[in-house]
Amino acid sequence: MILFNKPYGVLSQFTDRGTPAARSTLSDFIDLPDVYPAGRLDLDSEGLLLLTDDGRLQARIADPRFKLPKTYLVQVEGEPGDAQLQALQFGVQLKDGPTLPAEVERIDIPDLWPRDPPVRFRKTVADSWLSLTIREGRNRQVRRMTAAVGLPTLRLVRWSIGDWTLADLPPGKWREVAA
């Protein structure tokens, strides 16, 4: 099993067939044969991506039926109120249906690496940080959940999947661990 800290702007795949302009992919960072991402992380999201050569393990990690917890550190625009946090905790209605309840709490600014490019700063609009844990993995789910409660996501970092975490793993680096 490979733990990789995916930087902002990197595709969660080994090749880019989507655009004429080449984008950064996993192959720019990982030169190992026969490993594949277990799940995905959007181009504009950062953080933990697991890769494995074990198809059953890959399915267990990525398949929502197993409800493996995924924790994100989320910088949002605005100051979350109790009602917004409660809505996230109970699950919010999205266009593709209600989400499962999430674990959410306000957190202090985490000690993270600088993002390149940096998140836009606006003097007149406050921002804050949340720790948000979900047990499903719909397309852009965390961003859609925070937007649904009036807190647009500015920065999204997946910190952990199950017991695996980013602890001491810089962006663009990977390490092998026992599955």
Backbone bond lengths (Angstrom), bond angles and torsions (degrees), N, CA, C in turn:
res aa  C-N    CA-C-N  psi(-1)  N-CA   C-N-CA  omega(-1)  CA-C   N-CA-C  phi
1 M - - - 1.454 - - 1.520 107.91 -
2 I 1.322 114.80 136.45 1.464 122.63 179.05 1.527 108.89 -112.69
3 L 1.336 116.57 129.42 1.460 122.18 170.48 1.524 106.33 -100.25
4 F 1.314 117.26 126.47 1.460 121.85 -178.28 1.518 108.73 -127.62
5 N 1.330 116.12 133.85 1.462 120.98 174.82 1.527 107.16 -94.37
6 K 1.331 114.96 96.25 1.461 121.44 -176.22 1.528 109.98 -73.22
7 P 1.338 116.08 122.39 1.463 118.57 175.89 1.527 112.07 -73.34
8 Y 1.306 114.96 161.96 1.470 122.63 172.75 1.532 108.13 -57.30
9 G 1.334 116.90 138.48 1.452 121.10 175.12 1.515 115.82 84.52
10 V 1.331 117.83 9.47 1.458 121.94 178.91 1.528 108.72 -108.57
11 L 1.339 116.37 131.34 1.465 120.59 176.55 1.521 110.41 -71.18
12 S 1.326 116.75 145.12 1.470 122.36 178.82 1.525 111.01 -86.22
13 Q 1.322 116.50 43.84 1.458 122.54 177.40 1.530 107.72 -150.83
14 F 1.322 115.76 167.79 1.462 119.93 -174.62 1.523 114.05 -88.51
15 T 1.325 118.71 -14.97 1.460 121.55 177.57 1.518 108.95 -134.46
16 D 1.331 115.43 157.61 1.460 120.99 177.90 1.521 108.26 -118.71
17 R 1.309 115.06 106.01 1.459 120.20 178.58 1.525 111.32 -105.29
18 G 1.329 116.56 2.21 1.456 120.08 -170.09 1.504 117.22 -84.63
19 T 1.321 119.28 -27.87 1.458 119.95 -174.40 1.521 110.35 -139.70
20 P 1.322 116.55 158.50 1.464 119.09 176.40 1.529 112.30 -67.59
21 A 1.348 117.06 -34.22 1.465 120.45 177.39 1.527 108.41 -82.60
22 A 1.308 116.06 122.36 1.470 120.30 -177.69 1.528 110.66 -65.42
23 R 1.323 114.78 134.41 1.460 120.72 175.39 1.527 108.22 -109.20
24 S 1.292 115.85 160.90 1.458 121.18 179.06 1.528 109.35 -69.37
25 T 1.333 116.60 138.09 1.466 122.48 -179.14 1.522 109.69 -129.11
26 L 1.323 115.80 177.15 1.461 121.02 177.78 1.519 112.11 -58.61
27 S 1.340 117.38 -31.63 1.466 120.08 -178.54 1.530 112.59 -65.21
28 D 1.331 117.76 -17.27 1.462 120.85 174.86 1.524 111.95 -73.89
29 F 1.335 117.28 -13.02 1.463 121.68 -174.82 1.526 113.66 -124.16
30 I 1.324 117.07 -30.34 1.465 121.55 -172.28 1.520 109.15 -123.55
31 D 1.322 115.67 119.33 1.462 121.50 -179.93 1.527 109.06 -115.99
32 L 1.314 115.68 65.35 1.460 121.79 178.80 1.521 108.20 -126.02
33 P 1.323 117.08 138.35 1.468 118.51 179.17 1.527 111.98 -78.64
34 D 1.314 115.21 149.62 1.469 123.20 167.97 1.524 115.63 60.88
35 V 1.326 118.62 30.67 1.465 120.36 169.41 1.522 107.80 -113.46
36 Y 1.321 114.79 145.92 1.458 121.08 -175.19 1.522 109.38 -136.62
37 P 1.337 116.90 147.75 1.461 119.00 179.32 1.529 111.68 -66.16
38 A 1.306 115.07 138.27 1.466 121.88 174.18 1.523 106.44 -97.83
39 G 1.315 115.73 88.02 1.459 121.32 -174.46 1.515 109.50 100.70
40 R 1.314 115.28 -168.47 1.458 119.80 -178.46 1.518 109.31 -143.43
41 L 1.305 113.13 166.08 1.456 121.57 175.51 1.523 105.16 -142.91
42 D 1.315 117.25 125.21 1.457 121.99 -173.68 1.521 112.64 -56.79
43 L 1.314 115.19 157.38 1.457 123.19 179.50 1.526 111.44 -53.31
44 D 1.341 117.03 -40.39 1.458 121.06 -176.97 1.524 113.74 -94.47
45 S 1.325 116.82 16.64 1.458 122.06 174.59 1.522 108.66 -114.99
46 E 1.312 115.45 158.40 1.459 121.57 -177.32 1.515 109.13 -124.55
47 G 1.325 115.53 167.38 1.446 119.21 167.67 1.504 115.47 114.54
48 L 1.321 114.30 -155.33 1.454 122.47 -168.34 1.517 113.17 -68.34
49 L 1.325 114.13 125.67 1.455 122.80 172.21 1.522 106.08 -129.35
50 L 1.326 116.76 129.15 1.459 121.44 178.96 1.521 109.04 -98.21
51 L 1.325 115.80 139.42 1.462 121.80 176.11 1.519 108.15 -128.52
52 T 1.323 116.06 144.07 1.461 120.10 -178.02 1.524 110.10 -151.72
53 D 1.314 114.76 162.41 1.468 120.60 173.33 1.526 110.61 -104.70
54 D 1.333 116.78 5.36 1.458 123.23 -176.81 1.535 109.11 -102.89
55 G 1.331 117.00 107.78 1.456 121.69 -176.72 1.516 114.02 -59.88
56 R 1.337 117.02 -38.58 1.475 119.28 -180.00 1.521 111.13 -68.12
57 L 1.327 116.03 -40.79 1.461 120.00 177.80 1.530 109.86 -65.65
58 Q 1.315 116.80 -41.11 1.459 121.65 178.37 1.534 110.03 -58.30
59 A 1.321 116.96 -44.51 1.465 121.32 179.35 1.525 111.14 -65.50
60 R 1.332 117.28 -40.84 1.470 121.15 -179.36 1.531 110.95 -63.75
61 I 1.322 116.59 -36.94 1.460 120.49 -179.46 1.531 110.77 -74.27
62 A 1.319 117.01 -44.04 1.460 121.13 -172.27 1.528 114.42 -85.97
63 D 1.319 118.22 -26.51 1.460 121.29 -173.85 1.526 111.41 -76.74
64 P 1.352 117.45 122.61 1.471 120.79 -179.36 1.527 113.98 -60.11
65 R 1.338 118.45 -20.00 1.470 119.53 179.63 1.525 111.77 -60.60
66 F 1.323 117.24 -27.87 1.466 120.43 -177.21 1.521 112.20 -86.02
67 K 1.334 117.11 -10.95 1.465 123.30 173.75 1.530 113.81 49.50
68 L 1.332 116.18 42.68 1.456 121.78 176.71 1.532 108.63 -67.31
69 P 1.334 118.63 125.70 1.466 119.39 -177.14 1.527 111.80 -67.96
70 K 1.322 114.78 137.61 1.466 122.33 176.60 1.526 106.61 -124.80
71 T 1.345 115.27 121.98 1.461 119.78 -177.70 1.516 110.16 -106.77
72 Y 1.322 114.77 132.26 1.458 122.90 -178.45 1.520 109.64 -119.71
73 L 1.330 115.79 142.98 1.455 122.02 167.95 1.524 105.10 -98.58
74 V 1.325 115.96 121.62 1.460 121.00 -169.08 1.519 110.09 -124.71
75 Q 1.324 115.84 119.06 1.459 120.88 172.07 1.517 106.94 -89.86
76 V 1.327 115.60 122.49 1.462 120.39 -177.92 1.519 110.65 -118.46
77 E 1.316 114.68 155.77 1.449 121.23 175.18 1.517 107.61 -83.02
78 G 1.317 116.36 124.96 1.452 121.02 179.57 1.521 111.99 104.58
79 E 1.312 113.88 173.79 1.466 122.58 177.06 1.522 108.31 -106.92
80 P 1.326 118.48 116.15 1.466 119.08 -177.19 1.527 111.87 -68.34
81 G 1.312 114.29 134.67 1.459 120.34 174.26 1.518 109.89 -93.84
82 D 1.312 115.92 169.41 1.467 120.63 -178.97 1.523 112.09 -59.63
83 A 1.339 116.97 -38.47 1.468 119.89 -179.48 1.526 110.94 -64.93
84 Q 1.330 117.38 -38.35 1.466 120.53 178.94 1.538 110.93 -66.97
85 L 1.316 115.86 -42.57 1.466 119.75 179.00 1.529 110.60 -65.54
86 Q 1.318 115.72 -40.33 1.456 120.28 178.91 1.526 111.24 -63.99
87 A 1.322 116.87 -39.69 1.469 120.29 178.05 1.531 110.43 -60.90
88 L 1.322 116.93 -43.63 1.469 120.31 177.53 1.531 110.94 -63.63
89 Q 1.330 116.56 -39.78 1.466 120.82 -179.46 1.520 112.58 -64.22
90 F 1.327 117.05 -35.41 1.467 120.43 -177.71 1.522 112.90 -89.91
91 G 1.347 116.29 -13.57 1.465 120.76 -176.82 1.508 109.51 103.45
92 V 1.319 116.40 140.74 1.461 121.04 -178.58 1.523 110.14 -115.95
93 Q 1.300 115.20 156.26 1.460 121.05 178.73 1.522 108.85 -85.31
94 L 1.323 116.75 121.63 1.459 122.53 174.23 1.521 108.23 -111.84
95 K 1.320 118.04 171.35 1.464 120.99 -179.32 1.526 112.00 -59.65
96 D 1.340 117.05 -30.23 1.470 120.07 -179.79 1.532 112.14 -97.69
97 G 1.334 116.48 20.45 1.457 121.06 175.27 1.515 112.92 112.16
98 P 1.342 116.01 174.49 1.463 119.93 -178.06 1.527 111.45 -72.60
99 T 1.332 115.59 147.76 1.456 120.18 174.77 1.528 109.29 -86.47
100 L 1.305 115.56 159.68 1.457 119.98 171.22 1.525 108.09 -69.42
101 P 1.319 118.07 158.06 1.466 119.69 175.61 1.534 110.45 -57.30
102 A 1.327 115.42 148.19 1.457 122.02 179.40 1.520 109.18 -119.35
103 E 1.305 115.65 156.46 1.464 120.81 169.90 1.519 105.71 -94.22
104 V 1.316 117.32 128.17 1.463 120.30 -177.06 1.517 109.91 -144.18
105 E 1.327 115.18 142.19 1.461 120.49 174.02 1.524 109.25 -153.10
106 R 1.331 114.99 149.41 1.461 120.42 172.17 1.518 107.53 -68.90
107 I 1.336 116.35 141.91 1.463 119.91 176.53 1.524 109.20 -133.77
108 D 1.335 115.74 160.45 1.455 120.84 172.56 1.525 108.49 -68.76
109 I 1.313 116.45 164.12 1.469 120.62 178.08 1.524 108.05 -57.17
110 P 1.340 117.67 119.85 1.464 119.03 -177.80 1.531 111.56 -73.23
111 D 1.311 115.28 156.57 1.459 121.98 178.76 1.525 108.24 -84.99
112 L 1.332 115.73 83.36 1.456 122.39 -178.24 1.522 109.75 -111.84
113 W 1.306 115.51 164.40 1.454 123.30 174.16 1.525 108.97 -67.29
114 P 1.332 117.87 155.96 1.465 119.32 174.67 1.521 110.27 -68.18
115 R 1.304 116.03 143.51 1.465 119.50 177.67 1.526 109.66 -90.46
116 D 1.325 115.55 141.86 1.446 121.47 176.81 1.527 108.78 -120.94
117 P 1.328 119.83 111.16 1.459 127.46 3.40 1.528 110.87 -77.81
118 P 1.331 116.72 157.79 1.463 119.00 -179.59 1.523 112.15 -66.70
119 V 1.323 115.73 155.66 1.466 121.70 174.40 1.526 107.10 -67.19
120 R 1.321 116.07 138.79 1.466 119.36 179.94 1.526 110.19 -61.57
121 F 1.304 115.19 140.73 1.457 121.53 179.40 1.519 108.87 -110.32
122 R 1.325 116.47 132.06 1.464 121.48 177.18 1.520 108.70 -127.42
123 K 1.328 115.96 120.56 1.468 121.15 -177.92 1.520 112.97 -59.52
124 T 1.329 116.61 -32.88 1.459 120.20 -172.77 1.531 113.59 -91.33
125 V 1.330 117.71 -4.97 1.465 120.49 -178.85 1.530 109.24 -123.48
126 A 1.316 114.95 119.83 1.464 119.86 179.48 1.525 109.95 -72.52
127 D 1.312 115.48 155.90 1.460 119.58 170.47 1.527 107.70 -132.88
128 S 1.308 115.96 163.13 1.460 121.12 -179.37 1.524 108.75 -150.84
129 W 1.325 114.86 173.39 1.466 121.22 -176.82 1.529 110.87 -120.55
130 L 1.323 114.34 142.82 1.457 122.35 176.25 1.523 109.02 -125.96
131 S 1.309 116.15 151.41 1.458 122.01 163.80 1.522 104.83 -105.64
132 L 1.340 116.58 123.13 1.457 121.85 -173.96 1.525 109.02 -129.35
133 T 1.321 116.62 123.02 1.462 121.57 179.33 1.514 109.47 -115.14
134 I 1.350 114.75 125.12 1.466 120.62 178.19 1.521 109.08 -120.45
135 R 1.324 115.89 163.20 1.463 121.34 -179.20 1.534 111.94 -124.93
136 E 1.308 115.00 22.87 1.458 121.19 173.18 1.512 105.33 -139.83
137 G 1.301 119.27 177.90 1.451 119.70 -175.48 1.510 113.03 -147.98
138 R 1.308 116.88 59.08 1.455 120.17 177.99 1.525 110.31 -71.60
139 N 1.310 115.17 162.16 1.456 121.33 179.51 1.529 110.28 -57.63
140 R 1.325 116.16 122.34 1.472 124.10 177.26 1.530 112.27 51.68
141 Q 1.307 116.02 35.24 1.466 121.48 -172.32 1.520 113.77 -59.86
142 V 1.320 118.61 -49.15 1.463 119.97 -176.57 1.525 110.01 -62.53
143 R 1.317 117.03 -43.72 1.471 120.17 178.64 1.532 111.09 -61.00
144 R 1.318 116.59 -41.81 1.467 119.96 -179.70 1.528 111.21 -69.17
145 M 1.348 116.55 -35.79 1.468 119.65 179.00 1.522 111.34 -65.73
146 T 1.338 117.01 -47.52 1.465 118.38 -178.47 1.529 110.79 -66.56
147 A 1.332 116.83 -37.55 1.466 119.58 177.64 1.532 110.67 -63.70
148 A 1.328 117.32 -37.51 1.465 121.37 -178.24 1.527 112.10 -63.53
149 V 1.334 117.25 -25.02 1.464 119.68 178.47 1.533 111.86 -103.35
150 G 1.342 116.42 12.70 1.458 120.39 175.13 1.516 115.34 84.59
151 L 1.325 117.15 22.60 1.465 121.72 179.63 1.531 109.63 -127.21
152 P 1.328 118.23 81.17 1.468 119.56 -178.27 1.528 111.76 -58.46
153 T 1.331 116.01 138.80 1.461 121.87 179.33 1.521 109.93 -77.73
154 L 1.333 115.47 130.97 1.460 122.12 175.74 1.523 111.12 -100.49
155 R 1.323 116.80 -38.13 1.469 122.52 179.94 1.512 108.07 -144.46
156 L 1.344 115.68 138.52 1.462 121.08 -177.27 1.523 109.07 -133.45
157 V 1.340 115.42 119.43 1.462 121.87 -179.36 1.523 108.49 -125.15
158 R 1.350 116.44 117.03 1.467 118.19 175.43 1.524 106.96 -78.88
159 W 1.329 115.69 119.54 1.455 121.79 -175.73 1.524 112.11 -92.47
160 S 1.334 116.70 -36.66 1.466 117.93 -177.23 1.521 111.26 -151.24
161 I 1.329 113.24 156.11 1.463 123.21 171.81 1.522 105.13 -133.22
162 G 1.337 116.63 115.28 1.460 118.96 -174.31 1.518 109.60 57.28
163 D 1.337 117.15 -128.49 1.471 121.78 179.92 1.524 113.06 -89.36
164 W 1.330 117.83 -5.05 1.470 120.49 -179.22 1.513 109.58 -86.34
165 T 1.351 116.92 134.19 1.465 120.81 -179.32 1.524 111.01 -132.99
166 L 1.322 114.07 169.56 1.458 122.31 177.34 1.516 113.38 -80.08
167 A 1.309 118.17 -7.94 1.462 122.75 -171.31 1.530 112.63 -33.50
168 D 1.327 115.97 119.19 1.471 124.56 175.63 1.523 114.42 60.06
169 L 1.323 117.68 26.68 1.461 121.17 177.78 1.534 108.31 -112.48
170 P 1.346 117.36 107.39 1.468 119.59 -177.27 1.526 112.38 -68.78
171 P 1.323 117.74 159.47 1.468 121.05 178.15 1.528 111.29 -57.54
172 G 1.341 115.37 138.55 1.448 120.79 178.36 1.523 114.60 83.03
173 K 1.333 116.62 -0.93 1.466 121.04 -179.03 1.518 109.80 -109.13
174 W 1.327 115.09 158.31 1.462 121.42 179.90 1.527 109.31 -139.96
175 R 1.321 114.36 159.56 1.467 120.05 173.77 1.524 108.36 -146.31
176 E 1.306 114.45 151.84 1.448 121.33 178.73 1.536 108.34 -91.86
177 V 1.331 115.50 138.20 1.467 121.25 178.30 1.516 108.72 -136.67
178 A 1.312 116.01 162.37 1.473 120.65 175.37 1.521 107.65 -73.11
179 A 1.328 115.33 140.83 1.455 120.66 178.84 1.507 108.17 -80.44
